[in-house]
Amino acid sequence: MSNSLSSKLLGGNLVLRIAVGLILGVGLALVNPEWAKDVGVLGQFFVKSLRAIAPILIFVLVMSTIANKEVGSDSKIKPILVLYALGTFVAALTAVVLSFIFPTTLELVASPDGLAPPDGIGQIIKTVVFNLVDNPLQALANANFIGILAWSIGLGIALRHSSPSTKTFLSDFADAVSAVVKVVIALAPIGIFGLVADTFATNGLDAFIGYGRLLLVLLGAMAIVAFILNPLIVWWKIRSNPYPLTFLCLRESGVMAFFTRSSAANIPVNMGLSKRLGLREEIYSLSIPLGANINMAGAAITVTVLTLAAAYTQGIVPDFWSALLLSIVASICACGASGVAGGSLLLIPLACSLFNIPNDIAAQVIGVGFIIGVIQDSAETALNSSTDVLFTAAVSMAEDNKANS
């Protein structure tokens, strides 16, 4: 009886169950908005559960994978990092082209209080370096994935010389944490129901009508990257039809990320999808958490589009070379965007400085970003997170094809 219950809870078509939760959430928001706001706690519980399990999952899994890794094996991380960088730059360039074709101005609003955007690229690099040497317990508590990766890799390398029983314990511990992750992910339909109900009841659609043109440019750029450019990059790697893999990643990773609005929270989802795809654990246990920190095509699009919109609002018409420089800066800055909701918006003042746009104007652009964030940030995170799995799978498939040829 217990086995049957657990199989029903953990099995079945997750995407179909999420779709049901989505429909029920919208329906409740339309019928009784007050109840819909109350059930939002279910969504908050789900997202908090994902964020809680992600740091320990990454720490244990990466450490176990490296400790049990065979001497001389290659994790193939470098080709994935190349795809991450290429995809982010192409996304920023796409945003520039669309912004040139459809120039957009903004109705500026006040920025939320308490924001602290970085002063420059140097500060971003400094933050990353300091995160590398963060206290391991503090890194776990604050979900500092850069620090978690640094410590897990270091301990994993040291533990490669440990006894077989220690390695077996690490492997069993990683399996146990993965089992907990499966239970958390199984709660996704309930979590999505709560998130959607609360979002629609609180915001509706009226808040976004005034920024329709801006949203169309943002979402259009993200759609072009997701459905055209990313598949082209994958085809370049695997030399076969990229769309089955693309749609799978968008459906099983992108949908979840759209509602959680956090690349960090979606790490366990991407880990599970990578495992189901049969990818090598020593590859995805590193590439997925790295991608959640540095693979930020959606963030590059957001920074680029909002910066150019701010420029047009101030009567500035950027030339091609300034726009190309913006693409490069946005790509670099996007790697410093935190893997949480709204993380990319804090990078806008840095990009605006390229066009001598005052910080008070840039801060107001951040305010616009928060208004449209329910849609913009959701789509951005869906693109970022699904691409982590997509590029990891593409490199893995390319290596398999090479080995079989």
N, C-alpha and C positions, 0 to 999 in steps of 0.2 A: 504493500500500500504506500509506504513512504517513498520507495523507489519510483512508483508510478506518479506520485505527486511532484517529486523533484524533476522528473523528466518532462512533465507538463509545464512546470515553471520555467525550466531552463531550455527546453526544446521548442520546436515550432518555428514558424516564420517570423523572425523578429521585426523585419521591416513592415510586414502586414499588421502586426500587433501595434507597432508605433503609429501606423496610419490610422488605425482605429482610435488610438488615444488622441491623435491630432484632431480628428473629426469630432470626437466627443468634447474635447476642450473648446473648440470653436463654437459648438452647439450650446454648451453651458454658458459661455461668455455672452452669446446672443440672447439666451432665455433669461438668465439671472446673473447679471454682472457681479453682484455682491458675493454670491456663492462662489463665482469663478475666482474672485480675488482671494477668497478664503482657502480654496484648494491649491492656490499657488505655493503653499508650504510644501506640498508633495514634490513640486519641481525643485524647490530650493533644497529639499532633503536629498533628492537624487543627485543634483550637481555637487552638493557638498560631499556626498559619499564618493563620487568619482574623484574629486580633488583630494580627498583623504587617502584613498587607496593608491593613487598614481605615484606619489613619491616613494613609498615603500616597495611598490611593484618594480619601479625602475631600479632602485638601489639593489634589491635582492636579485632580480633577474640578470642585470648586467654583470654583477659580481659573480654569480653562479656560472653564467655563460663563459666568461673569460677564464675563471678558475678551472673549468672543465674543458676548455678549448685545447684541441690537439696542437702540439708544437709544430710550427711551420704552416699552419692553415692561414688563409687569407680572408679577412672579413669583408672585403670589397666595399669599404666605406667611401673611399676616394671618388669612385664614379658617381655615387649617390650625391655626394657633396657638390660635384660639378653640375649635376642636374638641378639641385636646389638653387645654386647661384644663377644658372642659366634661366630657369623658370621665373625666378624673382625679377631679374633684369628685363626679360621679355614682357612680363606683366606690367612693369613700370612704363616701358616703352609703349605698350598698347594703350595705357591710360593717357599718355601724352598725345598720341594720335587722335583718340576719341575726343579729348578735351580741345584739340585744335579744330576738329570738324564741328563739334557742338560746344562752343564756348559758353560758359555758364557763370552767372553772377549770383551773389548771395544776399539774402536779407539777414544781416548780422545780428546776433543776439549775445547776451551776457554769457561769459564762461562760468562753469561751476566753480565754486570756491575750493581752495585746498589743492589745486593742481600744481605740480612741480615739473614742467617739461625740462629735458636736458638742455644744457647750455651749448653743446656742440658734440661733434663726433668723438672728440677726445674724451668727453665725459662718459659716453656710451662704452667706449673701449675700456676705460678705467673701471666702470661698473662690472663689465664682463670679467675682467682680470681679477677683481676683488671677489667676485662670486665664485671663481675657481678655487679660492683658498678659504672659503667660508667654513666655519665650524660645522662638522658633519651633522651633528644633532640639530643645529640651527638651520642648516640647509634643508633637512627633512621637515622640520616644523614649518618653515616658510615656503616650502615647495620651490626652492631654488634648484632648478634642474641642472644648471651648469655645474654648481657645486656638487650635487648628487652624482652626476656623471663622473666628475673628477675623482671623487672618493671611491665610487664603486669600481671604476677602472683600475685605480691604484691598488685597492685591496684585492681585486680579482687577479691582477698580475702577481701580487705577492702570494696569494693562496694557490697559485698554480703548482707550487712546490709543497703543498700541504699533503697530508695523508689521504688515501682513498676514502676513508670513512668521513673525513671533513668535507670532501668534495661531494660525496653522496648526500650528506646532510644539507649542503647548500642547494643541491638539485631538488631534494625533497621539499625544502623550505620554499623554493621558487614555485614548485608545483602547488603547494598549499596556498600561497598568495594568489596564484592564478585562479585557483578554485573559488576563492572569495570574490575575485574580479568577475567571474562568470555570474555569480549570484547578484552582484550589483548591477551588471548590465542587463540581467533579466528583468530588473525593475524599470527599465527604460520606458515601456509604454505608460506606466503610471506617472513617471516623472515628466514625460512629454505632455501628458494630459494636463498636469498641473501648470507647467510652464506656459503652454499655449493658452489655457483658460485665463490665467492671470495677465498675460501680455495683451490679449485682445480686449479684455475687460478694462484694463488700465489705459491703454493707448488708443485702441480703435484704429481707424485709418485717417481720421481728420488731421492728425498731427503731421502727416507726411505729404499732404496734397500740395502745400506751398513749396515743397522741395522736390516735386516730381521730376523736373528736368535733371536736377543734380543726381537723384537716385537712378534715373535711367542711364546716365553716363557711367556711374559707378557699377551698377549691376550689369550693364552692357559689356563693360571691360572685363568684369569677372566671368561673364558667360563666354566671351570670346576665348579667354584663357582656358576655361574649364572644358569647353566642347570643341575647340579648334587647335589652339596652340599646344596645350598639354598633350593631347593625342598625337600631334605631329612629333613632339619630342619623344614620346614613348615609341612611336613607329620607327623613329631614327635608331632607337636602341634595339628593338626586338624584331624589326623588319617584317611585321605581320599586323593584321587588323588590330588597332589599339582600343577600339570602342567597347568590346565586351569587358575588358579590364577597367576602362575608364568609368563606365556606367556602374560597374560593381562597386568601385571605390566611392563614387559619389552617393550611391544608394545606401551602402552599409556604414560608411564613415561620415560622408558629408551631411546626411540627414541628421544624424545624432549631433554633430558639431554645430549645425545650424541652430539647434535649440539650446544646447548648453552654452554656446558662445564662448568657449574656452578651449584652446588647443591643448592646454595642460590637462583639463578634465577629460579630453577625448583620447588621451594616450592609452588607457586600458582598452578602449574600443579598437583602436588601431592595432594594438598588440594581438588582440583576439582575432581580428581579420587577417593579419599577417600569418598567424598560425594556421588558420583555416585554408589560406592560400598555399600552404606548404612551403613557405619561405624559410630560409635557414635562420635559426634563432640567433646565431652569432652576428647576423647582419641586422635584422630588424630590432633586436634588443638595444642596439646603438643608434641606428638611423632614425627610428621613430621618436625617441626623446630629443635627439638632436634636431629633427625636423620641427618639432613643437617649439623650438627656440629660434631657429635660424631660417627655416623655409617659410617665408612670409610673402608670397605673391599677392595675396589679398591686401595685406597691410601696405605693400608698395603701391598698389592701385589707389587705396584710400588716401595715402599721403600725397601722391601725385595729383589726383583729381581735385582734392580740396585746396591744395596749394595753388594750382593754376586757377581755380575758381576765385580764390582770394586775390590773385594777381589781376584777373579780369575785373573784379569788383573795384579795385583801386585804379583802374584805367591803364594797367600795365599789359602790354601785348608781348609776351616772350618770343624771342627768336629761336631758331632751330637748335643752335648750339647751347643756349641757356636751358632749353627743354631737355636736351640730351644729358647735360650735367645734372639736371634735376632727376632724371631717370637713374643715374649712377648713385647719386646721394640718397634717393629714396630706397634703392635696393640695399645699400649699406645700412641705412637707418632702420629699415624694416627688420633686419636681423637683430636689432636691439629692442624690438617691440616685445613687451611682456606677453606671455601666453594666456592672458586673461581678457575679459570683456573690456573693449575700449582701449586696449594697450597701445594701438597704433596712433590714436589721436594725439597723444602727448608728444609725438615726433613732428607734428605739423609746424610749430614755431621754428624749429631748426631748418626745415625745408623752405619756409617762407623767408628766412634770412637771406637766401640766395637772390631774392628780388627786392631786398631792402624793405620788406613789408614790416611795419612796426609790430612789436610784441603784443600790444593791446589789440590790434586787429587780428593777429594770429590766435590770440586767446579767444576772441569772439568766434573764430572759425571752429575752434574746438567745441564751443557751445553748440554750433550747428551740427557738428558731428554727433554730439550726444542726443540731439533731438531725433535724428534719423538713425541712431545707432541700433534700434531694435531690428531694423531691416538690414542696414549696411553692415553692422558688425556680425550679424548672423551669417550673411552671405560670405563675408570675408573669412570668417573662421571655417565655414564649410569648405571653401576653396583651399585654404591653408592646410587643414588637417587631412582632407582626402588626398591631397597631392603628396603628403608624406608617404602614405601607403602606395600610391600609384607609382612614384619614382623608385621606391624601394623594390616593388614587385618587378618593375621594368628592368632594373639592373640585374636582379636575381634571374629573371627569365632569359635575359641576354647571355648571362654566364652559362646557364643550362644549355641554351642553344649552341653556344660555342663548344661546350664540352661534348655534346652529342654529335657535332659535325665532324 
